[in-house]
Amino acid sequence: MSRGTATFIDIILAIILPPLGVFLKFGCQAEFWICLILTLFGYLPGIIYAVYIITK
């Protein structure tokens, strides 16, 4: 699987369930916890943060 395909799958997972996409990319680091908290505050902030952090 190429890097572009992996990023595409990560982005799709980040849209469906934002913390899962971030967890698969970074593990249980600070990015995951920030995404989880943002998703609990609202689904849209979690998606925006997850897509940003994955594509960064």
VOBA-1610 file (N, C-alpha, C; in pm, whole numbers, padded with zeros to 5 digits, always signed):
BEGIN
Met+00085-00117+00000Met+00000+00000+00000Met+00089+00123+00000Ser+00060+00215-00090Ser+00143+00335-00100Ser+00107+00435+00009Arg+00192+00534+00026Arg+00168+00636+00128Arg+00041+00714+00102Gly+00009+00742-00024Gly-00112+00815-00058Gly-00238+00738-00024Thr-00234+00607-00046Thr-00349+00523-00012Thr-00369+00516+00138Ala-00260+00504+00212Ala-00269+00499+00358Ala-00325+00630+00412Thr-00282+00743+00356Thr-00334+00872+00401Thr-00482+00884+00368Phe-00523+00838+00252Phe-00664+00843+00212Phe-00750+00763+00309Ile-00705+00643+00345Ile-00779+00559+00440Ile-00783+00625+00577Asp-00672+00685+00621Asp-00670+00756+00749Asp-00769+00872+00749Ile-00778+00945+00639Ile-00871+01058+00632Ile-01015+01009+00636Ile-01046+00902+00564Ile-01181+00846+00568Ile-01218+00803+00710Leu-01125+00737+00779Leu-01150+00698+00918Leu-01166+00819+01008Ala-01090+00924+00980Ala-01100+01046+01060Ala-01234+01114+01042Ile-01295+01100+00926Ile-01427+01159+00904Ile-01534+01075+00973Ile-01521+00944+00967Ile-01621+00856+01029Ile-01610+00860+01181Leu-01489+00843+01233Leu-01465+00843+01377Leu-01329+00908+01402Pro-01327+01038+01426Pro-01201+01114+01432Pro-01093+01057+01524Pro-01124+01018+01649Pro-01015+00965+01733Pro-00951+00837+01678Leu-01029+00756+01608Leu-00975+00632+01553Leu-00870+00660+01445Gly-00899+00755+01357Gly-00802+00790+01254Gly-00672+00842+01312Val-00682+00926+01413Val-00563+00981+01478Val-00489+00871+01556Phe-00564+00783+01621Phe-00501+00675+01697Phe-00421+00582+01606Leu-00475+00549+01491Leu-00405+00460+01399Leu-00279+00524+01342Lys-00277+00656+01334Lys-00161+00727+01279Lys-00054+00753+01387Phe-00097+00794+01508Phe-00002+00838+01611Phe+00000+00752+01736Gly-00094+00661+01753Gly-00101+00583+01875Gly-00165+00666+01985Cys-00132+00633+02107Cys-00196+00697+02222Cys-00113+00816+02273Gln-00077+00905+02182Gln-00001+01023+02218Gln-00095+01141+02240Ala-00040+01259+02258Ala-00118+01378+02288Ala-00217+01412+02177Glu-00182+01384+02051Glu-00272+01413+01940Glu-00404+01338+01954Phe-00395+01213+01997Phe-00515+01132+02016Phe-00605+01192+02123Trp-00547+01230+02236Trp-00627+01282+02347Trp-00690+01416+02312Ile-00617+01501+02240Ile-00674+01628+02195Ile-00791+01603+02102Cys-00776+01510+02011Cys-00883+01478+01918Cys-01004+01420+01991Leu-00980+01336+02088Leu-01090+01277+02165Leu-01168+01385+02239Ile-01099+01477+02304Ile-01166+01585+02376Ile-01244+01675+02281Leu-01184+01710+02167Leu-01254+01792+02069Leu-01377+01721+02013Thr-01368+01590+01994Thr-01482+01514+01945Thr-01593+01509+02050Leu-01557+01501+02176Leu-01658+01503+02282Leu-01727+01639+02291Phe-01654+01747+02263Phe-01715+01880+02264Phe-01805+01900+02142Gly-01770+01838+02033Gly-01849+01849+01911Gly-01786+01766+01803Tyr-01868+01704+01723Tyr-01818+01613+01621Tyr-01736+01687+01515Leu-01782+01804+01474Leu-01713+01880+01369Leu-01573+01926+01411Pro-01553+01981+01531Pro-01415+02016+01570Pro-01321+01895+01572Gly-01373+01780+01610Gly-01292+01658+01609Gly-01250+01620+01469Ile-01342+01631+01373Ile-01310+01599+01233Ile-01207+01696+01178Ile-01227+01824+01202Ile-01135+01926+01150Ile-00994+01903+01205Tyr-00984+01879+01335Tyr-00853+01857+01395Tyr-00789+01729+01343Ala-00869+01622+01332Ala-00815+01494+01286Ala-00762+01503+01144Val-00838+01564+01055Val-00792+01577+00916Val-00668+01665+00910Tyr-00667+01772+00987Tyr-00550+01862+00988Tyr-00426+01788+01037Ile-00436+01717+01147Ile-00318+01653+01207Ile-00270+01536+01120Ile-00359+01468+01051Ile-00319+01357+00965Ile-00248+01408+00840Thr-00298+01518+00783Thr-00239+01569+00659Thr-00120+01661+00682Lys-00096+01700+00805Lys+00014+01791+00837Lys+00148+01730+00809
//
